[in-house]
Amino acid sequence: MSEFEQLNNKAYGFFDGKSEKNNVVNFIKHHADQNPEGIAFCWVDQSKPIVWGNSVVTEMQQQKITFGAFYDLICHTAQGLREAGLEHGNRVIIFLPMSLPLYQTMAAVQMIGASAVFLDSWARRDQLGVSARIAGAKSMISFEQAFALCTGEPDLAAIPIKIVVGPHKGVYSTSLDKLVAAKPFTTVEAVEGNETALITFTTGSSGSPKGANRTHQFLAAQHYALNKCIPYTDKDVDLPAFPIFSLNNLAAGVKTAIPVIDIGRPSEKDPMMLVSQMLSFGITSATLSPAMVVGVAKFCHEYKTTMPNVRRVITGGAPISNETLALMKKAVPKSEVWVLYGSTEVEPIAHIEANDILHPKQGLGNGEGVNVGHFAEGLEVKFIKIRKTSIRLENNDWGQLEVSPGSVGEIVVSGLHVCKSYFNDPGAVAKTKIIEANGKVWHRTGDLGNLDSQGNLWLVGRVHNAIARKDEMLFPVKVEMLLKRHPDVKQAAFVGLPDPDLGEKAYALVELKDMAADRSEAILRELEGQLRDAKIPCDFLGKIENIPMDPRHHSKVEYGLLRDRLLAKK
């Protein structure tokens, strides 16, 4: 029996029936009781603006809040929410950037037994209405500018309780300042472990965004899994570039630095700003998107900068090249650099340290994909045949679904830290889950991969971007990484388009850097030769402007949007 199977009645989220101990706010309460003076969050003092030039800023004024003060803030906010008309079981949309108000309101909503609906600040407007419709929220908490943005979305405009954050001129149900002025809520609401604590939305890169139903038990299990995979110390200062990773920090009692950059709007100064914050704040660990790692690694290489206090960097969300990993290792010479493979529904799935990628053991892998290491503890795993339709398991018989050992297949996983459903979206559940007769849920990751002889997982692509050309399946990861190695290529995509003879034609597309425009023909000839040498079938190689990338990581191609654009030109 694994450690995760023994959690029942021994950890937050796993108590039988309705219990205060199932509410994940208890993680914060525990640290407020045990270490009230420990720092929960620190951030750049906005009253002392920084003038960003072209060099690193090594002294940045900070603001901080302790766990004791943060929990007290949550208690006041929770009572304010109740007085505003919210109660156990309601859903509250929170549309705020990474900031103290984001985590304050999210925890306060959960404290009263309501469900927080998190909308990323990068979300496209057309996704906001879909998300609101799925959630059926009673309240929304956001800035005035966001409320103005949402006036054209009827599902958002119809939300009855609107709570504004910060300066405003309009009329709202109440404000965050007024919530905080309420007397503190003195108890944590008792909840069932399987009650919804948080709804977060997928990027929608393979279709419409889906609302992952993160129960209190799931969030607790996710914390225990991450803590096993990437444990922290009480001396750590962590810089997470993703809001959800901050929740794991709160559960672990780790000091969290709120990023100085605007996560939703990348800029060319982001690498310098991140390096400045990491040096100035004494950051010891960071979780960065692949695009951020690329920027930071290149910046440090160009400006001969190192960050000796960093002991661990984590990245994930999209493939990352060996060249970038090597540069990052030089930028943080005393640090481990971990590549974490996971998703909205399952985090972590697998992980690997950069040295194991850069210096692989002989005979591992077949060169078709990227190595993401060994599976995380607490997961059961299967590899199934490539199918783009829903799967209904008959008599618990996996025999017709699974591929032979070592073959490429879709990765499906089951375990306590696997999200089992999507909120108010049975169609998404049918498409992405396989449910056994006893109710056991397996999540279809949509990712394709296989295991090598040492148990390492190699990713080669996704089900929705695999190319069925003649009698052969082609996968994009290997091709895109090859194309992006060229110094003049900014971004690359390998995509299939319908063809009456081949089934699908394989299109290799590159977005060139601005300074390479006058050499495009020569660059394409070079790339053509590299594809030929690698024996990669390619029916069309050409350049394209602005390959669409996912808004969350800015690291993954949005193949559906790209196909639509290409088909519109035909």
N, C-alpha and C positions, 0 to 999 in steps of 0.2 A: 504494500500500500504506500503510495507516494505521500510526500508532505502535504500536497494540495488536497488529497483525498481525506486528510485528517483534520481539515480546517473546521468542520461542522461543530458548532457550540464552543469553539476555542478562539474565535477571532471575530472582529467586527464584520458584520454582514452575513454571518453564518449561524446566527442563533435561530432556534425554532420559533415559528409563529411571529407575532408582532412584538417587536422589542426595540427599546431605545438604542440598544447596542448594535442594531443592524444599520443605523443611520451613519453614513460615512463622515458626517460632521464630527463624530466622536474622535476621529484621528486628530483633528485640529484641537478639539477640547483637551485631549490627552496631553498634547505638547504645551498647551496653555497652562495646564495644571502642573506638569512636571518641569517645564523650562520656560516660565513666563517671560523671562528677560532675553531669551534666544530670539534672534532676528528672523522674522518670517519673510519679509520682502525688503529689498532696497532698490532704489531707482534714481535716475538723474534728477537733480533739483531743477524743475522747470522755471523757477524764479531767477535762475542764473543761466541764461541761454549761452550756448557754446557757439562760437564762430568757427565753422568747419572750413579749413583750408585744404592743403594737400599733405599735411603731416599729422602724425599721431598725437593725440591729446592725452597726456599721462596723468593729469589731475582733473577729475570731474567731481563736482559737489554732489553729495548724495542725500537723499531722504530715506528714512528707515521706519519700519514698524515691527514691534516685537510680537511674538505669538500671543502673549497676554493681551496686549492692546488690540490685536487683530481679532481675537475671539470676542472681546468685548464689543468691538464694532459690529461683528456679525450678529450678536445678540440684540443690540439696539435695532439693527436693520431688519431682523426677523420680526420683531414686535411691530415695527412700522409697516411691514408688509401685511401683517394680520389686520392692523387697524385700517389699512387701505382696502380691505375686503378679500384678501387672499387666504386660502386655507389648504389643508391637507388634500392632495390629489389634483390641485390646479396645476396648469402648465404656464410657465413664464418665459417668454422670449428675452434673451439677453444679447443685445447687439452692441458690443463694446470692444475696443481694441485691448491688447494686453495692458492691464493697468490695475491698480488697487481696487477701483470700483467693480471691475469684472469679477475678481475672485471674492470680494466682499458680498456682492449680490448673489452670486452663484451659491455660495455656502449658506447664506441666509434663506434662500429659497428652499434648499434641501433641509435646513434645520426645522422648518415648519411642516415638512412632509410633502411639499410641493415638488414639481419637477422642473429643473432648469433646461431651457431649450437654447443651446448655444449656436449662434450664427456667426461664422467667421467674418472678420472685418473685410476680408478680400472677396466675399461672396458676390456674385453677379446679381444685378437687380432682378433678372428673370427667375433666379433661384430663390430669392427671398419670399416671393408669393407662394411658390410651391412648398417651401419649408413651413410657412405659416399655416397653410391649408392642412398639411399633414398633422401639425402639432395641435391645432385647435386651441390656441393659447387664450387665457383669460387676461393676461397682462403682457406688456412689453416694456423693457427698461433700456433706454438708449439716450444718446445726445440729441439735441434739437435738430441738428443737421440731418441725422438719420431719419427722424420722424418726417422731416420735409421730403427726404428722398423716397419715403415709403407711401406718400400720399396717393401715388398712382397705382398702388397695389391694393385692391379692395380687401383682400384677406388680412392685410396688416392694418389698414385703416379702420376695419371693423372691430379690432381688439378693444374691449371696454375700458381697461385700466391702463393708462399710459403714465409711466414714471420717467421723468426727465432727469438726466445727469448733467451737472454743470450749468453755465450761464444760459439763460433762455428768455425769450420775449413772449412766447405763446402761452396758451392756457392748457394745463395738463392735470391729470387726476391728482398727482402729487409729485414731489421731487425727492431725490436721494437725500438731500440735506434734511428734509422734513422727516424722512424715515429714521435717520440716525438720531433725531431729537426725541424719539419715543423712549419710554422706559424699556430696559432690557427684557428679552424673552428668557425666562430662567430655566426652561427645560428643553431637551432635545426630543422632538416628536418621535414616538415609536412607529416603526414601519416594518413591513414584511421585507425579507431579504430580496425578494423578486420584484419589489416595487420600483418603478422608474425613478432614478435619481437625476439622470442627465440624458438629453437627446442631442447627439451631434450628427452632422450631416456629412456624407461622403462627398467627394469633389464632383461627382456626376460625370467623370471622364468616360465612363462606359454606359452612359444613359442618364436618366433623371437622378438628382440627388436623393439618397435614401437616409432616413432618420434612424441611426443606430440607437437601439433601446438599451442604454447603459443602466442596469439596475444597481442598487446599492451593493448587492453581492458581487456583481461583475466588477464594479470599480474596486472593491476590496481585493478580489482575486487578482485583478490586473496589477494592483500595487504590490501584492506579495510576489507575483511573477517577475515584475520589473526589479524589485528589491533583491531577488535571488540572482537575476541576470546582471544588473548594474548597481551593486550596493554602494551607498554613500557613507561618509564618515561625518562626525559632528563638527569637523573643521571645514567641510566643503562649502564653497560658494558657487552655486550652479546658475548658469545662464541658459535657460531653455527658450528656443525660438518658436516653440509650439505651445499654445495655451494649455493643452491637455497634459503635457509633461509637468507643468507647474503643479497640477493636482497630485501627482505622485510625490513631488517634493514636499507639499504640505502634509501628506500622509507620513512621509519619512522624517519630518521635522528638520528639513534642510533649508538653509538660507538661500532664497531665490532672488536673483537679479533680473528685473524686468528690462528687456532689451531696449536700447536707446533708439534703435531703428524702427521704422514703420514696416512691420512684417507684411502688410497687405500691399504696399507700394514700394517695390524694390527700386533702389537708386544706385548710381555708380559710386557713391560715397559710402555705401553700406559696409564694404570690407574694412575701410579705414575706421569707421565709427565702431564697428564690432571689436576690432583689435584695440582701439582706444579704451573701450569699456572693459575689455578683458584684462588689460594691464592696469587700469586705474582702480578697478573694483577688486583686484586680487582674485579673479575668477580661477577656480581650480577644476571645474568641469563645465562642459557646454554641450548642448544638443542642437545641432545645426542642420539645415536642409542641405542636400548635395550642392545646390547652387550657391549657398553661403560658403560652404567648404571650398568650392572652386575659387570664389572671390577672395576669401581670407588667405588661402594658400598662395595664390598668385601675388597678392599684395605683399605678404611677408617675404616672398622670394624676391620681388622687385625692389623692395625697400630695405632688404636685409634686416628684417625684424624677427625676433623670436619671443615666445611667451613661456618662460621657464617655470612659472608657477602652476601651469595647467598640467593636471595629472591624467585627465581623460576627456576625449572628444568623442561624441556619438553622432553619427549621421545615418540617414535612412530615408526611404521614400522613393528612390529612383537609383538606377545604376550609377556608379561613380568609377572613374578610370583609375588605373594603377598609377598613372603619372600624377594625378591630383593627390592620391593618397601618399605618394612619396614626398611631394612638396609639403603636404600637411604635417607629415612626421618631422620634417626639418623645422617647420614653424613652431612646433611644440615638442622640443627634443626630449623632454622627460615624461612625455605623455603616451598613454595607450590611445589608439584611434580605433574605435569600434564601429563597424557597419552593422546596423540593426535592421533586420527585416521584419516588417509587421504591416498592419493595416488599421483602418478605423475599427474594424470588427475584432481584430486579434493583435494585441501588442504586449509582449514580443512573440514572434514566431521562431526566429533564428537569429544568431549573431556570430560575428567573427572579428578578430583583431587584424588590423591592417598588415602586420608582419606576416600573418599566415596567408594573406593574399599576395603580397609582394614577393615572398620567398616560399612558394608552395613546395610540398613534398613531391618527389618525382612520381609521375604516373597518375596524378589526381586529375579528374575531369577530362573532358574531351574537346575543350576549346570552344564550345558552342554558347556558353553563357557566362554568368558571373557567380562566383562562389560566395554564399552568404552564411556559410558555417553550419553549426549543429543546431538542431531544434531545441527550443527552450523546454525546461522541465515543466511537466504538467500537461503536455499535449500528446494526443494520439494523432497519428498521421496516416493518410492513404494517398495514393496517386491513381487518378482515374483517367479514362479515355477522354479525348477532347470532344466536348459536346457543348453547343451554344444554346441548347434548350434546357428546360427544367428537367430535373431527375426525380422520379418517384421510386423509392426502393420497394421492391416486391419481396416479401417474405425474408427481409433482412439479408437478401442474397447480393453480395458484392462481387460475385464471381464474374458477371458479365460487364462489370464497370471498371475493375482495376486493370492496370497495365502490368506487364511482366516486370520483375525487379530490375532496376537500373534504367528502364525506359522513361522517356519524357511523358509526363501526364499532368493533369491539373492537380494542384495540391489541395487536399481537403483536410480540415483539422477539427478536433473536438477536445473540449477541456473546460475547466472552470473559468478561465479568462478568455473564453470565446463568446462573443456576443451572439445570443441565440435568436434574436428577432429584430425586426424594424418596426418602429412605432406606426400603427395605423396603416400598414402597407403589406397586406397579405401577398400581393403579387411579387414584391421583392423577396419575401420569405420563400415563396415557392421557387423562385429563380435561383437563389443563392444558398439555400439550405437543403440538406438531405436529412430526413428524419426517420429514425428507426422505429420499429413497432413499440418499443418501450418508452418512446419519447426522447431518446438521446439525439441531440442535434449535432450535425456536422456542417461546418461552414465551408462553402466553396470559395476559395480565395480568388479564383479567376486567373491565378498565376500558373505558369507552366514551368516545370523543372524536373530534375531527377537527382538521385543520390549517387555519389561515387563510392568507391570501395571503403573509404574511411568514414562514411556517414555524413559527408558534407553535402549540403543542398546547393545545387546549381540552378539558377533561374535563367530561362531562355526567352521569355516573353509572356504575353497574356493570351487568354483564350480568344478575346475579341480582336486581337491584332495578329494572330497567327495567319499566315498566308497559305491557302490551299492551291498550289500551282502544279498542274498535271497530277501526278500521283505522289507528290512530295509536299511535306509541310515545311515552310520556311518561318523562321522566328527572327524578330527584329533586334534583340539585344546585341548579339554579336556584330551585326552589320552596322548599327548605329554607333557602337563604340569604336569600330574601325574607322568610320567616316569622321568621327569627332576628334580622332587623334591628329588629323591634319591641322597644322597651326592656323590656317586661314578659314577653318570651318567653325562657325559660331554654334550651330545646332544642326541636327540631322534627324531624318525619319525614314523608316523602311515600312511601306504600307502597301496593301493589296487592293486592287480595283477590279471589279467584275470584267470577265473576258469570256466570250462564247466558246473559244477553243481551249484555253488553258484553265478555265475555271476562275482564276484570278491572275492578273499580271502583277509583277513585283516592281514597285516604284521606289528608287532610292533618291531622296531629296535632301539637298543641303542648303542651309542658310549661311551665306558667307559674311565674314566680318567686313565692315564698311571699307577698310583700307585695301581690301582684296578685290574690289569690284572690277577694276581694269584688267585683272588676271584671271577672270572667271573661266574662260575656255581652257586655259592651261591647267588650272586646278582640277577641272572636271576630267581632263585626260589623265591626270595623275590618279585620281580616285577610281577611274574606270580600270586602270591597270591594277590597282590594289584589290579591287573586287574580283577581277579575273584571276589574280594570283591566289586569292583565298578561296577560289572555286565557288563563289556565291552567285547563283542565278539572279540576273537583274535584267528586266525588260526595258527599263527607262531610268536614266540618271540625269538629273537636272538640278538647277538652283531654284529657290523659291524664297519669297520674302515673308518674314514673320511666321514661322512655324508655330501654330497654337500650342501653348504649354498650359499645364494645370495651374490654377490660380493659387493653390495652397503651397506647393513646393517650388513651383517654377522650374521643375526638373523633368517632368514627364510629358510626352507628346499627347495631345488630345486627338486621338486618331479619328474619332467620329467627326469632329469639326474639320479636320484636314481632308477626310474623304469627301465630305459635302462640298468643300471648296473646289477640290479637284474635279469632281463630277459636274459641278456647275459650269466649268470651263470647257467641258467636252462637247 
